[in-house]
Amino acid sequence: MRHTMVGVRSAGTELEAKGPDLGRTTGYAAVLSVRGLSVRYGRSVRALEDVDVEVPEDGVLAVLGGNGAGKSTLLRAVSGTLKLHRGAITAGEISFDGERLDRLDPAVVVRHGVVAVPEGRQVFARMSVEENLRAGGLGARSAASRTSSRDRVRELFPVLAERAGQRAGLLSGGEQQMLAIGRALMSDPRLLLLDEPSLGLAPQMVGRIARIIREIHDQGTAVVLVEQNATMALQVADHAVVLEVGRIALSGPAVELAASDDVQRLYLGGHAESQAQADAEEAQARAHRGRRTLSRWAG
């Protein structure tokens, strides 16, 4: 394999790259391609600016960043649900398997094989577990696909079969997250968009969700994982990007981002012995962000 370097862009600063950044990684066929994406809410709130991202057909991409960085906005743009949040794409394009997605309604995006699990799970609380899964299956391409997906969900989440007749609102938080993912899988997606799946869950359940995400990927579904839990996300993902105020700030293979000083200090807690030291290290990391590069292995 060939070892190259990945350039890092900071918000407001773009330096010469010594090789492709993650948004333009080579050596694989991208199933999802986001090019020059800019998004605004209303007339003045800029949420994303000139964002480039690619997701390989057999990969897991983690999207990291703090509150307001634009992570959920990116998923809304891909899933076609921006209008539901009074947002709009002002520049760029989104393609899936060579076809434009950014002009399509959400239901058509699902039929193309791109399915989102929104933040906060949002299961149908008054409906049973089985009814929630049936609702997810409405987007399946055929009855055979729906049957195969149901078997897959039961294998991944045995607890859902045990609670099939129970109202979804009575499930634990972890079980509701499993149901939300299972409902999305019922339409047999090729690309699964997960928005903060670990939010509000106990550490043990976070570990279970992480293992399930990898298993879903191993079964042939590409995943975009939006997370504030950077530790979990980088353990699960193959590649990662970091968003800051709507721009790509860092990108590269997940293992290299996890080892980088910037990510350690800003997103993984670092090794500071005091809050003052942590603040100083954060300021230093941001000041020198533009001079750092991340190496990556390219096939």
C-alpha positions in Angstrom: 0.0 0.0 0.0 1.1 3.6 -0.7 1.6 6.1 2.1 0.5 9.7 1.4 -0.2 12.8 3.4 -3.5 14.4 4.0 -3.8 18.2 4.2 -5.8 19.8 7.0 -8.1 22.8 6.5 -9.1 25.1 9.3 -12.2 27.3 9.3 -11.3 30.4 7.2 -7.9 29.0 6.2 -7.1 26.5 3.4 -3.6 25.3 2.9 -2.0 23.4 0.1 -2.7 19.7 0.5 0.1 17.2 0.1 -2.4 14.6 -1.0 -6.2 14.1 -1.0 -8.1 15.0 2.1 -10.8 12.6 3.4 -13.4 14.5 1.5 -11.6 13.4 -1.7 -10.0 10.1 -0.7 -8.7 8.0 -3.6 -8.5 4.2 -3.9 -12.2 3.4 -3.5 -15.5 3.9 -5.2 -17.6 6.6 -3.4 -21.2 5.7 -3.0 -22.0 9.2 -1.6 -20.3 12.4 -2.9 -20.9 15.8 -1.3 -19.2 18.6 -3.3 -19.0 22.3 -2.3 -22.1 22.1 -0.1 -23.3 25.3 1.5 -26.5 25.4 3.6 -28.4 28.3 5.3 -31.3 28.5 7.6 -33.5 31.5 6.8 -31.7 34.4 5.2 -28.8 34.8 7.4 -27.8 31.7 9.4 -24.9 29.9 7.6 -24.8 26.3 8.7 -22.4 24.7 6.2 -19.9 26.4 3.9 -18.1 24.6 1.0 -18.1 21.1 2.5 -16.7 18.2 0.6 -17.2 14.6 1.8 -17.1 11.2 0.2 -18.3 7.9 1.7 -17.1 4.6 0.3 -19.6 1.9 -0.4 -17.9 -0.4 2.2 -17.0 2.2 4.8 -18.1 4.0 8.0 -17.5 7.7 8.1 -17.6 9.5 11.5 -18.6 13.2 11.5 -17.4 14.9 14.7 -17.7 18.4 16.1 -19.3 20.4 18.9 -22.9 21.7 19.1 -23.7 24.0 16.2 -20.8 22.7 14.1 -23.2 21.6 11.3 -23.2 17.8 11.8 -27.0 17.3 11.8 -27.3 19.8 9.0 -25.1 17.6 6.8 -27.3 14.6 7.4 -30.5 16.7 6.8 -29.0 17.8 3.4 -28.2 14.2 2.4 -31.6 12.8 3.5 -33.6 15.6 1.8 -35.2 16.9 5.1 -33.7 20.4 5.2 -36.9 22.0 4.2 -38.6 20.5 7.2 -36.2 22.6 9.3 -36.5 25.8 7.2 -33.1 25.2 5.7 -31.9 25.3 2.1 -28.9 24.3 0.0 -27.4 27.5 -1.5 -24.4 25.9 -3.3 -22.9 22.5 -4.2 -24.4 19.2 -4.9 -25.0 15.7 -3.3 -24.8 12.6 -5.4 -25.5 9.0 -4.5 -24.3 6.2 -6.7 -23.8 8.8 -9.5 -27.4 10.3 -9.2 -28.2 13.7 -7.7 -30.0 13.6 -4.4 -30.1 17.3 -3.4 -33.2 18.0 -5.7 -35.3 15.0 -4.4 -38.0 14.7 -1.8 -37.2 12.7 1.4 -39.4 9.7 0.3 -37.5 9.5 -3.0 -34.2 9.6 -1.2 -35.3 6.6 0.8 -36.3 4.7 -2.3 -32.7 5.4 -3.6 -31.4 3.5 -0.6 -30.4 6.4 1.8 -32.2 6.2 5.2 -31.7 8.4 8.3 -32.1 7.7 12.0 -32.7 11.2 13.5 -31.3 12.4 16.8 -33.5 11.6 19.8 -34.7 8.2 18.3 -38.2 9.5 17.5 -39.9 6.2 17.6 -43.7 6.1 17.3 -44.3 5.9 21.0 -48.0 4.9 20.9 -47.4 2.2 18.4 -46.1 -1.3 19.2 -42.5 -2.4 18.3 -43.9 -4.5 15.5 -45.9 -1.6 14.1 -42.8 0.6 14.1 -40.9 -2.0 12.1 -43.8 -2.3 9.7 -43.7 1.4 9.2 -40.1 1.3 8.3 -40.7 -1.5 5.8 -43.1 0.7 3.8 -40.0 2.0 1.9 -38.7 -1.5 1.0 -38.3 -2.2 -2.7 -40.2 -5.5 -2.7 -41.9 -8.0 -0.4 -38.9 -10.3 -0.5 -36.6 -7.4 0.5 -39.0 -6.6 3.4 -38.9 -10.2 4.6 -35.1 -10.4 4.4 -34.8 -7.1 6.3 -37.1 -8.3 9.0 -34.9 -11.4 9.5 -31.9 -9.1 9.6 -33.4 -6.9 12.3 -34.4 -9.8 14.4 -30.9 -11.2 14.2 -29.3 -7.9 15.1 -31.9 -7.0 17.8 -33.4 -10.1 19.5 -34.9 -8.0 22.2 -37.2 -6.4 19.6 -38.7 -9.7 18.7 -39.3 -10.4 22.4 -41.0 -7.0 22.8 -42.9 -7.1 19.5 -46.3 -6.4 21.0 -45.1 -3.8 23.5 -45.7 0.0 23.0 -42.5 1.6 21.8 -42.8 4.4 24.4 -42.4 1.9 27.2 -39.0 0.6 26.0 -35.7 1.8 27.7 -33.7 4.4 25.9 -31.2 1.8 24.6 -34.1 -0.4 23.3 -35.7 2.6 21.6 -32.4 3.4 19.9 -32.3 -0.2 18.7 -35.8 0.1 17.4 -35.0 3.3 15.6 -32.1 1.7 13.8 -34.1 -1.5 13.2 -36.9 0.6 11.7 -34.5 2.2 9.3 -33.0 -1.1 8.3 -36.4 -2.4 7.3 -36.2 -0.5 4.0 -32.9 -2.3 3.2 -30.7 0.8 2.9 -27.4 0.9 1.1 -26.4 4.0 3.2 -27.5 4.5 6.8 -27.3 8.0 8.4 -27.0 7.9 12.2 -27.4 11.1 14.1 -26.1 10.9 17.7 -27.1 7.3 18.4 -25.2 7.2 21.7 -27.0 10.4 23.1 -28.3 9.8 26.6 -27.3 6.2 26.8 -25.4 4.4 29.6 -21.8 3.5 28.7 -22.6 -0.2 28.5 -25.3 0.5 26.0 -23.1 2.8 24.0 -20.7 -0.1 23.6 -23.5 -2.3 22.3 -24.6 0.3 19.8 -21.0 0.7 18.6 -20.8 -3.1 18.0 -24.1 -3.1 16.2 -22.9 -0.3 13.9 -19.8 -2.3 12.9 -22.0 -5.4 12.3 -24.3 -3.4 10.1 -21.3 -2.2 8.1 -19.9 -5.8 7.9 -23.2 -6.9 6.4 -22.6 -4.5 3.5 -24.3 -1.2 4.5 -22.3 2.0 4.4 -22.7 4.3 7.4 -22.4 8.0 8.1 -22.1 8.4 11.9 -22.6 11.8 13.4 -21.4 11.8 17.0 -20.2 14.1 19.9 -18.9 10.9 21.5 -15.6 11.1 19.6 -14.1 8.1 21.4 -16.8 5.7 20.4 -17.1 7.2 16.8 -13.4 6.9 16.1 -13.3 3.3 17.3 -16.2 2.4 15.0 -15.3 4.4 11.9 -12.8 3.8 9.1 -12.5 7.5 8.3 -13.6 10.7 10.0 -14.1 14.4 9.5 -14.3 17.2 12.0 -16.7 20.1 11.5 -16.1 23.5 13.0 -18.6 26.3 12.4 -19.8 24.7 9.2 -16.4 23.9 7.6 -14.2 20.8 7.5 -11.4 21.4 10.0 -9.8 18.0 10.0 -10.1 14.9 8.0 -8.3 11.5 7.6 -8.4 7.9 8.6 -10.1 7.4 12.0 -7.0 5.8 13.6 -4.8 8.8 12.7 -7.3 11.4 13.9 -7.6 9.5 17.2 -3.8 9.7 17.6 -3.5 13.4 16.6 -2.7 16.0 19.2 -5.5 18.3 18.0 -8.2 15.7 18.3 -6.8 14.5 21.6 -7.0 18.0 23.0 -10.2 19.2 21.5 -12.4 16.1 21.3 -11.0 13.3 23.4 -10.2 15.1 26.6 -6.4 15.2 26.1 -4.1 14.8 29.1 -4.3 18.2 30.7 -3.7 18.3 34.4 -5.8 21.4 35.0 -8.6 23.4 33.3 -6.2 26.3 32.7 -3.8 23.9 31.0 -6.7 22.4 29.0 -7.8 25.9 27.9 -4.2 26.9 26.9 -3.7 23.7 24.9 -7.0 24.2 23.1 -6.0 27.7 22.1 -2.6 26.5 21.0 -4.2 23.6 19.0 -6.6 26.0 17.2 -3.8 28.5 16.5 -1.6 25.8 14.9 -4.3 23.8 13.2 -3.5 25.1 9.7 0.2 23.9 9.9 -0.7 20.3 10.8 -0.9 17.4 8.3 -2.3 13.9 8.8 -0.9 10.9 7.0 -3.1 8.2 5.5 -2.8 4.8 3.9 -4.2 4.7 0.3 -4.6 1.6 -1.7 
